[in-house]
Amino acid sequence: MNGQRRLRRGGLLAALIATALAGIGPAAAETTLERIQREGSIRVGFANEAPYAYATTSGELTGESPTVFRHIMKQLGVGKVEGVLTEWGALIPGLKAGRFDAIVASMYITPKRCKQVLFANPTYGVGDALVVRKGNPDGIHTYADAASSGKKLAFVAGTAEIEHGQLAGMTRQQQMIVPDFAAAVAAVKAGRVSAAAFNAMAAGELAGKDEAIERAEPFTFTHEGKRYRGEGSFAFRLEDTELRDAVNRELARFVGTEEHLAMVKAFGFDASNLPEMTADQHCAGE
């Protein structure tokens, strides 16, 4: 009799253990947001483009994008932002390869890029501008000027300006693709191109540092009734929706406030640079 009780008790215990184990599935993988909050730190890629994201002479990561990003990260409990200097064209591959967890370089949101990375809502908006030799000897102010005159322009690999030039009618032979901003300016100064294409903020920053060049009048590129005003933000891996959504919630509370405008004023941004669209609208090509 006692043996039967022991068998029943043993069977009941085994059943309870089996039931408990059945309720314990595989441990959920830690998300990027959870990891950076646990570690209190995040690594970000940038491309040394003032005033958007660049390293000071002392090695400090600064600019519009890192400054806003640090604020957002603090709201999410992440106190340290570590920069990884990367060529512009290698930013998206570097993010996808796991070299860093975000691109913090004021990258324009475009439909093509949206297929590769996940963008937060934009933090700023700006038009295009050309950097030319002092006095603008070739008289190039816009992509259309270059297209109609057959002049060649320099473009940094991976930038939205390449597409803008093509939409304006420039041929591929008219577009010299260079790896970085310094190479583009060097091509202008050496006379290998008539101008180099940048966004207006970067063009002004570069021209202000070199007396041999100047910024042509900034413009907003328009094609078939669509205004190609660049709006940029932070980018994450496609699977990091939780992180992107958390960042968007904080951006909605912050962008456009007096605190935000005071924070980015030092980099030449003001209320005229506030974004006009969402990331979803840019990704849809609206």
Rosetta blueprint (number, residue, H / E / L):
1 M L
2 N H
3 G H
4 Q H
5 R H
6 R H
7 L H
8 R H
9 R H
10 G H
11 G H
12 L H
13 L H
14 A H
15 A H
16 L H
17 I H
18 A H
19 T H
20 A H
21 L H
22 A H
23 G L
24 I L
25 G L
26 P L
27 A L
28 A L
29 A L
30 E L
31 T L
32 T H
33 L H
34 E H
35 R H
36 I H
37 Q H
38 R H
39 E H
40 G L
41 S E
42 I E
43 R E
44 V E
45 G E
46 F E
47 A L
48 N L
49 E E
50 A L
51 P L
52 Y L
53 A E
54 Y E
55 A E
56 T L
57 T L
58 S L
59 G L
60 E L
61 L E
62 T E
63 G L
64 E H
65 S H
66 P H
67 T H
68 V H
69 F H
70 R H
71 H H
72 I H
73 M H
74 K H
75 Q H
76 L L
77 G L
78 V L
79 G L
80 K E
81 V E
82 E E
83 G E
84 V E
85 L E
86 T L
87 E L
88 W H
89 G H
90 A H
91 L H
92 I H
93 P H
94 G H
95 L H
96 K H
97 A L
98 G L
99 R L
100 F L
101 D L
102 A E
103 I E
104 V E
105 A E
106 S E
107 M E
108 Y E
109 I L
110 T L
111 P H
112 K H
113 R H
114 C H
115 K L
116 Q L
117 V L
118 L E
119 F E
120 A L
121 N L
122 P L
123 T L
124 Y E
125 G E
126 V E
127 G L
128 D E
129 A E
130 L E
131 V E
132 V E
133 R E
134 K L
135 G L
136 N L
137 P L
138 D L
139 G L
140 I L
141 H L
142 T L
143 Y H
144 A H
145 D H
146 A H
147 A H
148 S H
149 S H
150 G L
151 K L
152 K L
153 L E
154 A E
155 F E
156 V E
157 A L
158 G L
159 T L
160 A H
161 E H
162 I H
163 E H
164 H H
165 G H
166 Q H
167 L H
168 A L
169 G L
170 M L
171 T L
172 R H
173 Q H
174 Q H
175 Q E
176 M E
177 I E
178 V E
179 P L
180 D L
181 F H
182 A H
183 A H
184 A H
185 V H
186 A H
187 A H
188 V H
189 K H
190 A L
191 G L
192 R L
193 V L
194 S L
195 A E
196 A E
197 A E
198 F E
199 N E
200 A H
201 M H
202 A H
203 A H
204 G H
205 E H
206 L H
207 A H
208 G L
209 K L
210 D L
211 E L
212 A L
213 I E
214 E E
215 R E
216 A L
217 E L
218 P L
219 F E
220 T L
221 F E
222 T E
223 H E
224 E L
225 G L
226 K E
227 R E
228 Y E
229 R L
230 G E
231 E E
232 G E
233 S E
234 F E
235 A E
236 F E
237 R L
238 L L
239 E L
240 D L
241 T H
242 E H
243 L H
244 R H
245 D H
246 A H
247 V H
248 N H
249 R H
250 E H
251 L H
252 A H
253 R H
254 F H
255 V L
256 G L
257 T L
258 E H
259 E H
260 H H
261 L H
262 A H
263 M H
264 V H
265 K H
266 A H
267 F H
268 G L
269 F L
270 D L
271 A H
272 S H
273 N H
274 L L
275 P L
276 E L
277 M L
278 T L
279 A H
280 D H
281 Q H
282 H H
283 C H
284 A L
285 G L
286 E L
